[in-house]
């Protein structure tokens, strides 16, 4: 088999595949990338048992065949190549010279390296010995039941990703819930904050799944403006977009009924610039006490929002003018500054902050993007 492929395309495709493939595993085969020649170019695939990935890279191909090669080593070589084009040629010495197998046996390579991949680019040339170990063979559905614009799905996932739990013990909270129906919704929560993003566009699928945060991160990186084709089974979600296909293993367990905890009635509403509020909270929080959850205090009084924080090195304060609505004229409550800033980041333009006091969750809405909602639980104060 012989391949001529642009270095940029090969490096890009391998980078995505290499991120999935583990560098260390009890199964040595998982550290390999499978390379096959297809009708449309070079096909690179790999797996970590939770995510399967396949990248199709446009190339000039001659012949047929497949090889397994250490993903990390191959990726490092490709990214370091000096030329714009890369030549890959696979040879199996045992096929051209019957004595090769006997020589390999004598040299102790019966389970090791016999076959070679010749790599040339610009002034550089090398021959990379290949392992006889088998790389995992990944398979994908022949038909897809759902479709969605890739960039829309990526935006929905990216806008809620910050609310995913980090702690190991939080289990199902360490994933993002995707709901398919009349529209498409992404939801994440860690128990102290919640974010959801609703797309009006339906995929054609029905049901709900929870994807691990690692799978969500890969989708965000891979999805583009191309149409994403989706297929759902009891154990995995398959996504095909552009030159990439992924099988994503689903998380087990029940995601909580998040709609039950989102308040529907409020005592006070504030309308203000989201970026301005985020910047003010970040500035004030520089002096916040890190041992008290980066606490910042809000005091609302008839169109003015006073933000304060106090810590070992002093006290800081900033006052913003806001549009004030609701029966309550004054209110005092406190937040984890990071949680509030995270919730504000996806909002462009004006935000609406709805409050019901220091013991009830606060809700943030984007006035320019009705699909986004964030909920933050205030800190308990004496």
ChimeraX attribute file (.defattr): number of C-alpha atoms within 10 A of each C-alpha:
attribute: neighborCount
match mode: 1-to-1
recipient: residues
	/A:1	16
	/A:2	18
	/A:3	18
	/A:4	19
	/A:5	20
	/A:6	17
	/A:7	20
	/A:8	15
	/A:9	16
	/A:10	22
	/A:11	20
	/A:12	16
	/A:13	22
	/A:14	25
	/A:15	17
	/A:16	19
	/A:17	23
	/A:18	25
	/A:19	16
	/A:20	23
	/A:21	25
	/A:22	19
	/A:23	15
	/A:24	9
	/A:25	11
	/A:26	7
	/A:27	10
	/A:28	14
	/A:29	22
	/A:30	24
	/A:31	25
	/A:32	27
	/A:33	29
	/A:34	24
	/A:35	20
	/A:36	17
	/A:37	23
	/A:38	18
	/A:39	12
	/A:40	12
	/A:41	19
	/A:42	22
	/A:43	22
	/A:44	26
	/A:45	31
	/A:46	30
	/A:47	27
	/A:48	17
	/A:49	15
	/A:50	15
	/A:51	22
	/A:52	23
	/A:53	26
	/A:54	26
	/A:55	24
	/A:56	23
	/A:57	23
	/A:58	18
	/A:59	20
	/A:60	16
	/A:61	19
	/A:62	15
	/A:63	9
	/A:64	11
	/A:65	12
	/A:66	15
	/A:67	22
	/A:68	22
	/A:69	25
	/A:70	22
	/A:71	25
	/A:72	19
	/A:73	12
	/A:74	17
	/A:75	20
	/A:76	13
	/A:77	13
	/A:78	21
	/A:79	15
	/A:80	12
	/A:81	19
	/A:82	14
	/A:83	15
	/A:84	12
	/A:85	16
	/A:86	23
	/A:87	18
	/A:88	17
	/A:89	17
	/A:90	19
	/A:91	16
	/A:92	13
	/A:93	15
	/A:94	15
	/A:95	11
	/A:96	9
	/A:97	10
	/A:98	10
	/A:99	11
	/A:100	15
	/A:101	16
	/A:102	13
	/A:103	14
	/A:104	17
	/A:105	13
	/A:106	10
	/A:107	9
	/A:108	10
	/A:109	15
	/A:110	14
	/A:111	11
	/A:112	14
	/A:113	15
	/A:114	20
	/A:115	19
	/A:116	19
	/A:117	20
	/A:118	16
	/A:119	20
	/A:120	20
	/A:121	20
	/A:122	12
	/A:123	8
	/A:124	12
	/A:125	13
	/A:126	12
	/A:127	15
	/A:128	18
	/A:129	15
	/A:130	18
	/A:131	20
	/A:132	17
	/A:133	16
	/A:134	15
	/A:135	23
	/A:136	19
	/A:137	11
	/A:138	16
	/A:139	13
	/A:140	16
	/A:141	13
	/A:142	6
	/A:143	9
	/A:144	17
	/A:145	12
	/A:146	17
	/A:147	19
	/A:148	20
	/A:149	17
	/A:150	22
	/A:151	17
	/A:152	19
	/A:153	25
	/A:154	20
	/A:155	18
	/A:156	22
	/A:157	25
	/A:158	18
	/A:159	23
	/A:160	25
	/A:161	25
	/A:162	21
	/A:163	27
	/A:164	23
	/A:165	22
	/A:166	14
	/A:167	10
	/A:168	9
	/A:169	9
	/A:170	13
	/A:171	16
	/A:172	23
	/A:173	25
	/A:174	24
	/A:175	28
	/A:176	28
	/A:177	25
	/A:178	21
	/A:179	18
	/A:180	20
	/A:181	15
	/A:182	14
	/A:183	15
	/A:184	23
	/A:185	23
	/A:186	26
	/A:187	26
	/A:188	30
	/A:189	27
	/A:190	19
	/A:191	15
	/A:192	15
	/A:193	23
	/A:194	26
	/A:195	25
	/A:196	24
	/A:197	23
	/A:198	19
	/A:199	20
	/A:200	11
	/A:201	17
	/A:202	16
	/A:203	21
	/A:204	17
	/A:205	19
	/A:206	16
	/A:207	9
	/A:208	15
	/A:209	25
	/A:210	26
	/A:211	20
	/A:212	22
	/A:213	21
	/A:214	14
	/A:215	19
	/A:216	18
	/A:217	14
	/A:218	17
	/A:219	20
	/A:220	18
	/A:221	11
	/A:222	18
	/A:223	22
	/A:224	18
	/A:225	14
	/A:226	15
	/A:227	17
	/A:228	24
	/A:229	20
	/A:230	23
	/A:231	21
	/A:232	21
	/A:233	10
	/A:234	8
	/A:235	12
	/A:236	19
	/A:237	18
	/A:238	21
	/A:239	24
	/A:240	24
	/A:241	22
	/A:242	16
	/A:243	14
	/A:244	21
	/A:245	23
	/A:246	27
	/A:247	26
	/A:248	24
	/A:249	21
	/A:250	21
	/A:251	21
	/A:252	13
	/A:253	11
	/A:254	10
	/A:255	19
	/A:256	13
	/A:257	8
	/A:258	14
	/A:259	8
	/A:260	8
	/A:261	12
	/A:262	17
	/A:263	15
	/A:264	10
	/A:265	9
	/A:266	17
	/A:267	15
	/A:268	19
	/A:269	20
	/A:270	20
	/A:271	20
	/A:272	19
	/A:273	18
	/A:274	25
	/A:275	18
	/A:276	14
	/A:277	21
	/A:278	18
	/A:279	13
	/A:280	18
	/A:281	25
	/A:282	17
	/A:283	18
	/A:284	21
	/A:285	26
	/A:286	19
	/A:287	21
	/A:288	26
	/A:289	18
	/A:290	13
	/A:291	8
	/A:292	11
	/A:293	14
	/A:294	20
	/A:295	24
	/A:296	28
	/A:297	24
	/A:298	18
	/A:299	15
	/A:300	23
	/A:301	15
	/A:302	14
	/A:303	16
	/A:304	16
	/A:305	23
	/A:306	16
	/A:307	22
	/A:308	23
	/A:309	24
	/A:310	19
	/A:311	17
	/A:312	9
	/A:313	10
	/A:314	11
	/A:315	15
	/A:316	17
	/A:317	17
	/A:318	13
	/A:319	15
	/A:320	15
	/A:321	15
	/A:322	18
	/A:323	13
	/A:324	21
	/A:325	15
	/A:326	12
	/A:327	10
	/A:328	17
	/A:329	13
	/A:330	15
	/A:331	17
	/A:332	13
	/A:333	18
	/A:334	21
	/A:335	22
	/A:336	22
	/A:337	22
	/A:338	17
	/A:339	20
	/A:340	23
	/A:341	18
	/A:342	18
	/A:343	26
	/A:344	23
	/A:345	13
	/A:346	20
	/A:347	22
	/A:348	14
	/A:349	14
	/A:350	18
	/A:351	21
	/A:352	18
	/A:353	19
	/A:354	23
	/A:355	24
	/A:356	19
	/A:357	17
	/A:358	17
	/A:359	13
	/A:360	16
	/A:361	22
	/A:362	23
	/A:363	24
	/A:364	24
	/A:365	22
	/A:366	22
	/A:367	17
	/A:368	12
	/A:369	16
	/A:370	11
	/A:371	15
	/A:372	23
	/A:373	24
	/A:374	29
	/A:375	25
	/A:376	23
	/A:377	20
	/A:378	23
	/A:379	20
	/A:380	10
	/A:381	10
	/A:382	3
